[in-house]
Amino acid sequence: MQPPQLSPEDRARALAKAGAARKRRAEVKAQIKSGNYSLSQVFELSKSDEAVAKMRVFELLESISGVGKVRARSVMERLNISPTRRIQGLGAKQLPALLSEFASPTLIERGKLLVLSGPGGVGKSTVAKELRKEAKFYVSVSATTRTPRHNEHNGIDYFFITDAEFEARKSAGDFLEWAEFAGAKYATPKAQVEDALTRGKNVLLEIDIAGAEQVRKVSDEAILVFLEPPSWEELVNRLEARGTDSEERRAHRLELAQEELAHAPNFDHRIVNHSVTQVLSELVSLTS
């Protein structure tokens, strides 16, 4: 059977796609080697990133700091994983077997799970962004069905997945919490949270109030933190400063903020956002 004849344009596109995929896999392997990505996060990423899904398992394992080629090959033989197997081809039993094989030692003290919520415009996303710089913290990455914005990256800002995949994973119990907003669905994958906690990382979930209440029902270890504005006037100023919102949209946000503020007494801790530095200090203190 003769292979299909490609035009010069098709061949150029194919070469460009292959080159981009190799570059992407190299980036992920570098993140694994540095410890920024765990196996759990890579498996999560592979569900929505074709280049990662096609990475060979051997390449993935040998990229883990302290593993190398010999141990990677030995583990794969013991778990009956083909030397040429790609991540997308791993079986239902092989995935948890690999996670168990490379789990953190049990002597590591388990991290703390903080759930940060509050009214829109109070500064939650700014706090979460700054907390990512703390070595002892892992800020959870949500899965979403919405289209990525031009400056967003899969696996860093969100895990971008299809609606069908979202529903399948929700039915399978893969999410710690989920919500629907502005026509798109959002959720917190359980595996990445559990993986980070097991590795001794403190985990921050920056989610809405309904999501925080869902986490409360399924996790005894969750510490719920409500972020409050210094005053109602300050929150109004912040919301009205969003120039992209219509007058009707701003009115809706203010009405919603009033409803959200009423939930504050249901949280374990309340922090007033006088400054990002002060909020970070108080969050860190809750984990000690």
C-alpha positions in Angstrom: 0.0 0.0 0.0 1.4 3.3 -1.1 1.5 6.2 1.5 -0.7 9.2 0.7 1.0 11.9 -1.5 1.4 15.1 0.4 1.6 18.5 -1.1 4.5 20.8 -0.1 2.0 22.8 2.0 0.7 19.7 3.8 4.2 18.4 4.4 5.2 21.8 5.8 2.2 21.8 8.1 2.9 18.3 9.3 6.6 19.1 10.0 5.6 22.2 11.9 3.1 20.3 14.0 5.6 17.6 14.8 8.2 20.2 15.8 5.7 22.0 18.1 4.8 18.6 19.7 8.4 17.8 20.3 9.0 21.2 21.9 5.9 20.8 24.1 7.1 17.4 25.3 10.5 18.8 26.1 8.9 21.6 28.1 6.9 19.1 30.1 9.9 16.9 30.8 11.8 19.9 32.0 9.0 20.7 34.4 8.9 17.1 35.7 12.7 17.0 36.2 12.5 20.3 38.2 9.7 18.9 40.4 7.2 21.5 39.2 5.0 18.8 37.6 4.1 15.5 39.3 3.0 12.3 37.5 -0.5 13.0 38.5 -0.4 16.5 36.9 1.1 15.1 33.7 -1.6 12.4 33.4 -4.2 15.1 34.0 -2.6 17.3 31.3 -2.5 14.4 28.8 -6.3 14.3 28.8 -6.5 17.6 27.0 -3.0 18.0 25.4 -2.4 15.7 22.4 1.4 16.3 22.5 1.6 15.1 26.1 -0.7 12.2 25.5 1.6 10.9 22.8 4.7 11.1 25.1 6.3 7.7 25.6 6.0 6.5 29.2 9.7 5.7 29.3 10.5 9.3 28.5 8.2 10.5 31.2 9.7 8.2 33.9 13.3 8.8 33.1 12.6 12.6 33.4 11.7 12.2 37.1 14.6 13.4 39.2 16.6 10.4 40.6 14.9 7.8 38.4 16.9 7.5 35.2 16.8 4.9 32.4 17.6 1.8 34.5 14.8 2.2 37.1 12.4 3.5 34.5 12.9 0.3 32.4 12.7 -1.9 35.4 9.4 -0.4 36.7 7.9 -0.7 33.2 8.8 -4.4 32.9 7.4 -5.1 36.4 4.1 -3.4 35.7 3.9 -5.0 32.2 4.1 -1.7 30.3 5.5 -2.0 26.8 8.8 -0.1 26.2 7.1 1.9 23.4 3.8 2.6 25.3 2.6 6.2 25.2 0.7 7.9 28.0 -2.6 7.7 26.1 -2.2 4.0 25.8 -1.8 3.2 29.5 -4.4 0.8 30.9 -6.9 1.5 33.8 -4.7 -0.5 36.2 -1.3 0.8 34.9 -2.1 4.4 35.7 -2.7 3.9 39.5 0.1 1.4 39.6 2.6 4.1 38.3 1.2 6.7 40.7 1.6 4.3 43.6 5.2 3.3 42.5 6.3 7.0 42.6 4.3 8.2 45.5 6.0 10.4 48.1 7.4 8.6 51.2 4.8 8.3 54.0 7.1 10.1 56.4 6.4 13.4 54.7 3.9 15.4 56.7 0.7 15.8 54.7 0.0 19.3 53.5 -3.0 21.5 54.5 -6.0 22.1 52.2 -7.1 25.8 52.1 -10.2 26.8 50.3 -10.3 30.5 49.5 -13.6 32.1 48.5 -15.4 35.5 48.8 -17.4 38.0 46.7 -16.4 38.9 43.2 -13.9 41.7 43.0 -12.4 41.1 46.5 -9.0 40.1 45.1 -9.0 36.3 45.3 -7.3 35.7 41.9 -4.6 38.2 42.8 -3.9 36.5 46.1 -3.8 33.1 44.3 -1.4 34.4 41.7 1.0 35.6 44.3 0.7 32.4 46.4 2.0 30.4 43.4 5.4 31.9 44.1 5.5 30.2 47.6 7.5 27.0 47.3 5.4 25.2 50.0 2.1 25.9 48.2 0.4 24.4 45.2 -2.4 26.4 43.8 -4.9 24.1 42.2 -5.5 24.3 38.4 -9.2 24.0 37.4 -10.6 22.1 34.5 -13.0 24.1 32.3 -15.0 23.7 29.1 -14.6 27.3 28.0 -12.4 28.3 25.1 -8.8 29.4 26.1 -8.0 33.1 25.9 -5.0 34.1 23.7 -2.7 34.4 26.7 -3.8 31.3 28.6 -1.9 28.0 28.6 -3.3 24.5 29.0 -2.2 22.9 32.3 -1.0 26.3 33.7 -4.1 28.5 33.7 -6.7 25.8 33.2 -7.1 22.2 31.9 -9.2 22.9 28.8 -11.5 19.9 28.1 -14.6 19.2 26.0 -18.1 19.2 27.5 -18.4 15.5 26.8 -15.2 14.8 28.7 -16.3 17.1 31.6 -19.6 15.2 32.0 -17.8 11.8 31.8 -15.3 12.8 34.5 -18.0 14.3 36.6 -20.0 11.0 36.5 -16.8 9.1 37.3 -16.3 11.2 40.5 -13.0 12.8 39.3 -13.9 16.2 40.6 -13.7 17.6 44.1 -16.3 20.3 43.2 -17.8 21.7 40.1 -19.9 24.7 38.9 -21.3 26.3 35.8 -20.8 30.0 35.1 -21.5 32.1 32.0 -22.2 29.1 29.9 -19.0 27.2 30.8 -18.3 24.5 33.3 -15.5 24.6 35.9 -14.2 21.9 38.3 -11.3 21.0 40.6 -9.7 17.6 39.7 -9.3 15.4 42.8 -6.1 13.7 41.7 -3.9 16.8 41.5 -5.1 18.0 44.9 -4.5 14.6 46.6 -1.1 14.3 44.9 0.1 17.6 46.2 -1.1 17.0 49.7 0.6 13.7 49.8 3.9 15.3 48.7 3.6 17.7 51.7 2.5 20.7 49.7 -0.1 23.0 51.1 -2.9 23.4 48.6 -5.0 26.4 47.8 -8.4 26.1 46.0 -9.6 29.5 44.7 -13.2 28.8 44.0 -16.7 30.3 44.4 -18.8 30.0 47.5 -21.0 27.1 46.1 -17.8 25.2 45.3 -16.4 25.8 48.8 -19.6 24.4 50.2 -19.3 21.3 48.0 -15.7 20.8 49.3 -16.9 21.1 52.9 -19.2 18.2 52.3 -16.6 15.8 50.9 -13.4 16.8 52.8 -13.0 16.9 56.5 -9.5 18.4 56.2 -10.5 21.4 54.2 -10.0 24.8 55.9 -12.5 27.3 54.5 -11.3 30.9 54.3 -13.6 33.8 53.4 -11.8 36.9 51.9 -13.6 40.1 52.7 -13.2 43.7 51.4 -12.1 46.4 53.9 -15.6 48.0 53.4 -18.6 47.7 51.1 -17.6 51.0 49.5 -14.2 49.6 48.6 -15.8 46.6 47.0 -18.2 48.8 45.0 -15.3 50.9 43.7 -13.4 47.7 42.6 -16.4 46.3 40.8 -17.3 49.6 39.1 -13.7 50.0 38.0 -14.1 47.0 35.7 -14.5 49.1 32.5 -15.5 46.1 30.4 -18.8 45.5 32.2 -22.0 47.1 31.1 -24.1 49.1 33.6 -26.5 46.1 33.9 -23.6 43.7 34.4 -22.2 45.9 37.2 -25.6 46.1 38.9 -25.8 42.3 38.8 -22.3 41.9 40.3 -23.2 44.2 43.2 -26.4 42.3 43.9 -24.5 39.0 43.8 -21.7 40.4 46.0 -24.3 41.3 48.7 -25.6 37.7 48.6 -22.1 36.3 48.8 -21.0 38.4 51.8 -23.9 36.9 53.7 -22.1 33.5 53.6 -19.1 34.7 55.5 -20.2 33.3 58.9 -20.3 29.8 57.5 -16.5 29.8 56.9 -13.8 28.7 59.3 -11.7 31.9 59.0 -12.4 35.4 57.7 -9.6 37.6 56.3 -10.0 41.2 55.4 -8.0 42.1 52.3 -6.2 45.3 53.3 -3.2 44.2 51.2 -2.0 41.2 49.3 1.1 40.8 51.5 -1.1 40.8 54.6 -3.5 38.2 53.2 -0.6 35.9 52.1 0.9 36.1 55.6 -2.4 35.1 57.2 -3.0 32.3 54.8 0.5 30.9 55.4 0.0 31.1 59.2 -3.1 28.9 58.8 -0.9 26.0 57.6 1.6 26.1 60.5 
